[in-house]
Every structure is written in C-alpha cells, then in structure tokens.
Amino acid sequence: MLTQGYTRSNQGFTLLEVIFVVAIIGILGAIGAPSWTAFINRQKINSSADQVYQAMQGARSNARRDKMTWQVSFRQNEEVTQFSIHQADAQEFIPDYVLTNDALWSDLEPNIIIDQSKNDKGKYETSITRKTPTGPWRVQFNYQGCPVRKPTNQCGQTAITALGRVTLRSQNGGKYRRCVIISTLLGAMRKGENHSKVDGSKKYCY
C-alpha cells in the first residue's frame, strides 16, 4: 500500500504564518485608518457645503420669484446641523411655525457642524446673522435678491452687514473647512475652503 507524501505546497499555512499576515494587515490598517477617516470627513464637509449653497440659492430665487423676503435658517439640533428655507417674518427671527415643525428642516451630513469659534485673529469664521451667542442663524434675501438684515430692508440699506459666510467643519476634528460666502451686495455667492493665511476680512476660509 502506497502512502501519499505531503509536500510544502499542500500542507497549508502554519500558525506562525497566519499570525504574521494578520499582524501585517493590522499595521497597514492602523496606518491607513486616519487617512481614510480624513477622506470621509472631507467628503461630508464638501457635501454639506453644497447643501448650504443650494439652500441659499433657493431662498434667493424664491425671494425674487415671489417678490418678498425669504430666508435660510440654521440651527444645531443636538449633534445634527439643520437648515430650513422659508419666508421671512418681520416680527420673529425665525417664525414659530418653522421652529416647531421638524418636517420643515433638513439635515446636513452627520457630524458636520457650523464653526462657532473665533480664529486666532479674533474673528468668527461664521459671520451670518445670529440671534444670540448660542441661538440659531439666518440669511435673508429681499424681493430683489439682495442680502438684508431685516425683511423690510432695501438693497444696499443693510447689505454690507448682511454679507457673511457659513463655515463648516467636522465634529471629529481636523483642520479642513468649507464655507459658503455671500460676497456681493446683490447677493452673489461662492464656496471657499480653508487657507493657511487670512484674507482681507481676517478669515481663514475664503
């Protein structure tokens, strides 16, 4: 009776070899994980900036169409940043029917928040109108599409102080930021990103 001989090719892996491969995979994973997390955060910030930009464009378009002031409101709802597009109210910063109706609010990407901090130049990176230091924000466009501080303001009346930006960052940390900027008195908007040096308004996101 012949006994089949076993060669190196059909014996499989030894325990030591398996441990070695698993260790290599673990090391590579540990090296790549921070880069992957940073990539995902960047994608979420970029997507959220697109949402904010489209919301502002939508409010401005609605204002010109309806010949009345529209606004985009922003709030931090626990760990979720939300926005709502609606008609402005001359008496209320954000109308009660908007504040109390969750169906009127849309979420930004998870863990993406509005940057509420001051930079090292003493300037808030987010500079749109805010009711209180801890309250919600808003951006308003009058019937001609101009940025205004109050619904009854005409173009140019408060446009300079109504100019501003919404700056977004990840709650998970990192230096990457994106911002949506109302850049002209007529309501033109653009998107910007973080830089190593400040611009003329002493902001890093432009």
Contacts in CASP RR format, 6 or more apart in sequence:
PFRMAT RR
TARGET T0000
AUTHOR 0000-0000-0000
METHOD contacts of the structure
MODEL  1
MLTQGYTRSNQGFTLLEVIFVVAIIGILGAIGAPSWTAFINRQKINSSAD
QVYQAMQGARSNARRDKMTWQVSFRQNEEVTQFSIHQADAQEFIPDYVLT
NDALWSDLEPNIIIDQSKNDKGKYETSITRKTPTGPWRVQFNYQGCPVRK
PTNQCGQTAITALGRVTLRSQNGGKYRRCVIISTLLGAMRKGENHSKVDG
SKKYCY
13 21 0 8 1.000
37 172 0 8 1.000
38 174 0 8 1.000
38 176 0 8 1.000
41 111 0 8 1.000
41 170 0 8 1.000
41 172 0 8 1.000
41 173 0 8 1.000
41 174 0 8 1.000
41 176 0 8 1.000
42 176 0 8 1.000
44 109 0 8 1.000
44 110 0 8 1.000
44 111 0 8 1.000
44 112 0 8 1.000
44 170 0 8 1.000
45 109 0 8 1.000
45 112 0 8 1.000
45 168 0 8 1.000
45 169 0 8 1.000
45 170 0 8 1.000
45 176 0 8 1.000
45 177 0 8 1.000
45 178 0 8 1.000
46 178 0 8 1.000
47 109 0 8 1.000
48 81 0 8 1.000
48 108 0 8 1.000
48 109 0 8 1.000
48 112 0 8 1.000
48 168 0 8 1.000
48 178 0 8 1.000
49 168 0 8 1.000
49 178 0 8 1.000
49 179 0 8 1.000
49 180 0 8 1.000
49 191 0 8 1.000
49 192 0 8 1.000
50 191 0 8 1.000
51 83 0 8 1.000
51 106 0 8 1.000
51 108 0 8 1.000
51 109 0 8 1.000
52 72 0 8 1.000
52 83 0 8 1.000
52 108 0 8 1.000
52 166 0 8 1.000
52 168 0 8 1.000
52 180 0 8 1.000
53 180 0 8 1.000
53 189 0 8 1.000
53 191 0 8 1.000
55 72 0 8 1.000
55 83 0 8 1.000
55 85 0 8 1.000
55 106 0 8 1.000
56 72 0 8 1.000
56 139 0 8 1.000
56 141 0 8 1.000
56 180 0 8 1.000
56 182 0 8 1.000
56 189 0 8 1.000
57 189 0 8 1.000
58 70 0 8 1.000
58 85 0 8 1.000
59 70 0 8 1.000
59 71 0 8 1.000
59 72 0 8 1.000
59 85 0 8 1.000
59 139 0 8 1.000
59 140 0 8 1.000
59 141 0 8 1.000
60 70 0 8 1.000
60 141 0 8 1.000
60 145 0 8 1.000
60 187 0 8 1.000
60 189 0 8 1.000
62 70 0 8 1.000
62 85 0 8 1.000
63 69 0 8 1.000
63 70 0 8 1.000
63 141 0 8 1.000
63 142 0 8 1.000
63 143 0 8 1.000
63 144 0 8 1.000
63 145 0 8 1.000
64 141 0 8 1.000
64 143 0 8 1.000
64 144 0 8 1.000
64 145 0 8 1.000
66 87 0 8 1.000
66 143 0 8 1.000
67 143 0 8 1.000
68 87 0 8 1.000
68 88 0 8 1.000
68 143 0 8 1.000
68 151 0 8 1.000
69 87 0 8 1.000
69 88 0 8 1.000
69 140 0 8 1.000
69 141 0 8 1.000
69 142 0 8 1.000
69 143 0 8 1.000
69 148 0 8 1.000
69 151 0 8 1.000
69 152 0 8 1.000
70 85 0 8 1.000
70 86 0 8 1.000
70 87 0 8 1.000
70 88 0 8 1.000
70 140 0 8 1.000
70 141 0 8 1.000
71 85 0 8 1.000
71 86 0 8 1.000
71 87 0 8 1.000
71 88 0 8 1.000
71 94 0 8 1.000
71 138 0 8 1.000
71 139 0 8 1.000
71 140 0 8 1.000
71 141 0 8 1.000
71 151 0 8 1.000
72 83 0 8 1.000
72 84 0 8 1.000
72 85 0 8 1.000
72 138 0 8 1.000
72 139 0 8 1.000
73 83 0 8 1.000
73 84 0 8 1.000
73 86 0 8 1.000
73 94 0 8 1.000
73 98 0 8 1.000
73 136 0 8 1.000
73 137 0 8 1.000
73 138 0 8 1.000
74 81 0 8 1.000
74 82 0 8 1.000
74 83 0 8 1.000
74 114 0 8 1.000
74 128 0 8 1.000
74 136 0 8 1.000
74 137 0 8 1.000
74 138 0 8 1.000
74 166 0 8 1.000
75 81 0 8 1.000
75 82 0 8 1.000
75 83 0 8 1.000
75 94 0 8 1.000
75 105 0 8 1.000
75 135 0 8 1.000
75 136 0 8 1.000
75 137 0 8 1.000
76 82 0 8 1.000
76 113 0 8 1.000
76 114 0 8 1.000
76 136 0 8 1.000
77 105 0 8 1.000
79 110 0 8 1.000
79 111 0 8 1.000
79 113 0 8 1.000
79 171 0 8 1.000
80 107 0 8 1.000
80 108 0 8 1.000
80 110 0 8 1.000
81 107 0 8 1.000
81 108 0 8 1.000
81 112 0 8 1.000
81 113 0 8 1.000
81 114 0 8 1.000
81 168 0 8 1.000
82 105 0 8 1.000
82 106 0 8 1.000
82 107 0 8 1.000
82 108 0 8 1.000
83 105 0 8 1.000
83 106 0 8 1.000
83 108 0 8 1.000
84 94 0 8 1.000
84 98 0 8 1.000
84 104 0 8 1.000
84 105 0 8 1.000
84 106 0 8 1.000
86 95 0 8 1.000
86 98 0 8 1.000
86 104 0 8 1.000
87 95 0 8 1.000
88 140 0 8 1.000
88 151 0 8 1.000
89 95 0 8 1.000
89 151 0 8 1.000
90 150 0 8 1.000
90 151 0 8 1.000
90 152 0 8 1.000
93 131 0 8 1.000
93 136 0 8 1.000
93 138 0 8 1.000
94 131 0 8 1.000
94 136 0 8 1.000
94 138 0 8 1.000
98 104 0 8 1.000
98 105 0 8 1.000
108 168 0 8 1.000
111 170 0 8 1.000
111 171 0 8 1.000
111 172 0 8 1.000
112 168 0 8 1.000
112 169 0 8 1.000
112 170 0 8 1.000
112 171 0 8 1.000
113 168 0 8 1.000
113 169 0 8 1.000
113 170 0 8 1.000
113 171 0 8 1.000
114 126 0 8 1.000
114 137 0 8 1.000
114 166 0 8 1.000
114 167 0 8 1.000
114 168 0 8 1.000
115 125 0 8 1.000
115 126 0 8 1.000
115 167 0 8 1.000
115 168 0 8 1.000
115 169 0 8 1.000
115 177 0 8 1.000
115 205 0 8 1.000
116 124 0 8 1.000
116 126 0 8 1.000
117 124 0 8 1.000
117 125 0 8 1.000
118 124 0 8 1.000
118 125 0 8 1.000
119 125 0 8 1.000
119 198 0 8 1.000
119 202 0 8 1.000
119 203 0 8 1.000
119 204 0 8 1.000
121 198 0 8 1.000
121 202 0 8 1.000
122 202 0 8 1.000
123 198 0 8 1.000
123 201 0 8 1.000
123 202 0 8 1.000
123 203 0 8 1.000
125 165 0 8 1.000
125 167 0 8 1.000
125 177 0 8 1.000
125 179 0 8 1.000
125 203 0 8 1.000
125 204 0 8 1.000
125 205 0 8 1.000
126 137 0 8 1.000
126 165 0 8 1.000
126 166 0 8 1.000
126 167 0 8 1.000
126 179 0 8 1.000
127 164 0 8 1.000
127 165 0 8 1.000
127 201 0 8 1.000
127 203 0 8 1.000
128 137 0 8 1.000
128 138 0 8 1.000
128 139 0 8 1.000
128 164 0 8 1.000
128 165 0 8 1.000
128 166 0 8 1.000
128 182 0 8 1.000
129 137 0 8 1.000
129 138 0 8 1.000
129 139 0 8 1.000
129 140 0 8 1.000
129 149 0 8 1.000
129 162 0 8 1.000
130 136 0 8 1.000
130 137 0 8 1.000
130 138 0 8 1.000
131 137 0 8 1.000
131 138 0 8 1.000
137 166 0 8 1.000
139 147 0 8 1.000
139 162 0 8 1.000
139 166 0 8 1.000
139 182 0 8 1.000
140 147 0 8 1.000
140 148 0 8 1.000
140 149 0 8 1.000
140 150 0 8 1.000
140 151 0 8 1.000
140 162 0 8 1.000
141 147 0 8 1.000
141 148 0 8 1.000
141 187 0 8 1.000
142 148 0 8 1.000
142 151 0 8 1.000
142 153 0 8 1.000
142 154 0 8 1.000
142 155 0 8 1.000
144 155 0 8 1.000
145 155 0 8 1.000
145 186 0 8 1.000
145 187 0 8 1.000
146 154 0 8 1.000
146 155 0 8 1.000
146 156 0 8 1.000
146 159 0 8 1.000
146 162 0 8 1.000
146 185 0 8 1.000
146 186 0 8 1.000
146 187 0 8 1.000
147 159 0 8 1.000
147 162 0 8 1.000
147 163 0 8 1.000
147 164 0 8 1.000
147 182 0 8 1.000
147 185 0 8 1.000
147 187 0 8 1.000
148 154 0 8 1.000
148 155 0 8 1.000
148 157 0 8 1.000
148 158 0 8 1.000
148 159 0 8 1.000
148 162 0 8 1.000
149 158 0 8 1.000
149 161 0 8 1.000
149 162 0 8 1.000
150 158 0 8 1.000
153 159 0 8 1.000
153 162 0 8 1.000
155 185 0 8 1.000
155 186 0 8 1.000
156 185 0 8 1.000
159 185 0 8 1.000
159 187 0 8 1.000
160 185 0 8 1.000
162 182 0 8 1.000
163 182 0 8 1.000
163 183 0 8 1.000
163 184 0 8 1.000
163 185 0 8 1.000
164 181 0 8 1.000
164 182 0 8 1.000
165 179 0 8 1.000
165 180 0 8 1.000
165 181 0 8 1.000
165 182 0 8 1.000
165 203 0 8 1.000
165 205 0 8 1.000
165 206 0 8 1.000
166 179 0 8 1.000
166 180 0 8 1.000
167 177 0 8 1.000
167 178 0 8 1.000
167 179 0 8 1.000
167 203 0 8 1.000
167 205 0 8 1.000
168 177 0 8 1.000
168 178 0 8 1.000
168 179 0 8 1.000
169 176 0 8 1.000
169 177 0 8 1.000
170 176 0 8 1.000
175 194 0 8 1.000
176 193 0 8 1.000
176 194 0 8 1.000
177 193 0 8 1.000
177 194 0 8 1.000
177 204 0 8 1.000
177 205 0 8 1.000
178 191 0 8 1.000
178 192 0 8 1.000
178 193 0 8 1.000
178 194 0 8 1.000
178 205 0 8 1.000
179 191 0 8 1.000
179 192 0 8 1.000
179 193 0 8 1.000
179 203 0 8 1.000
179 205 0 8 1.000
179 206 0 8 1.000
180 189 0 8 1.000
180 190 0 8 1.000
180 191 0 8 1.000
180 192 0 8 1.000
181 189 0 8 1.000
181 190 0 8 1.000
181 191 0 8 1.000
181 192 0 8 1.000
181 206 0 8 1.000
182 188 0 8 1.000
182 189 0 8 1.000
183 189 0 8 1.000
183 190 0 8 1.000
192 205 0 8 1.000
192 206 0 8 1.000
193 205 0 8 1.000
194 204 0 8 1.000
194 205 0 8 1.000
195 204 0 8 1.000
195 205 0 8 1.000
195 206 0 8 1.000
196 204 0 8 1.000
197 204 0 8 1.000
198 204 0 8 1.000
199 206 0 8 1.000
END
